[in-house]
């Protein structure tokens, strides 16, 4: 079974305790320090038992991050962008493919059209 790159995973390799904050940081692209500070602040501002319950439920329900999920940092950033705004990601990919398709159509038209100069060059090479 292949791992899904748009799923939330616990990151125990970079985590301090169970990897929940590091997993949130990986999922969102926010620095792990700010995720930890936010978790502590939310806990201290009155959500004490609920943040611990949510933390333990996350540890219990989430899977560990598979080794080799991303090839490099650029691929990880790409998938973070897909998770944050999938519509923009698909729009960017469609735009790139549309540009490539247009360029290929231009090349095909150049080589399949009646081009006497090109035909003369090919004949001179024979």
C-alpha positions, 0 to 999 in steps of 0.5 A: 500500500502506498502512503497518501501524501495529502494525509496527516501523519505523526512525525515522531522523528522530529517530535518532542513527545509523540510527534503531534505538533511536528505532524501538524507543522509538516501538514501545514508548512508552519514552523514546528516552534510556532505550532508548539507555542500555539498549543501551549498558549491555547492550553493555558488560555483556558482549554486545558482538558480539551487540548490534552484530550484532542492531543491523545485522540490524535496520537491514538487515531493518526498513523506514523509518518512513513519513511521516505514519504517525500523525495526531497524538501521541494516535493514536501513543499509542493504537497503542503501547497496542495493540502492548503489550496488544492484548487490553486494547485490544480489550476497551476498544473493545468496551466503548465500542461496547457502551455506544454500542449500549445508548444507541442502543437506548434512543433507538430504543425511546423514539422507536418506542414509543407515546409520546403526549406526543411524538406530541402535540408532533409534531401540534402542530407541523404 
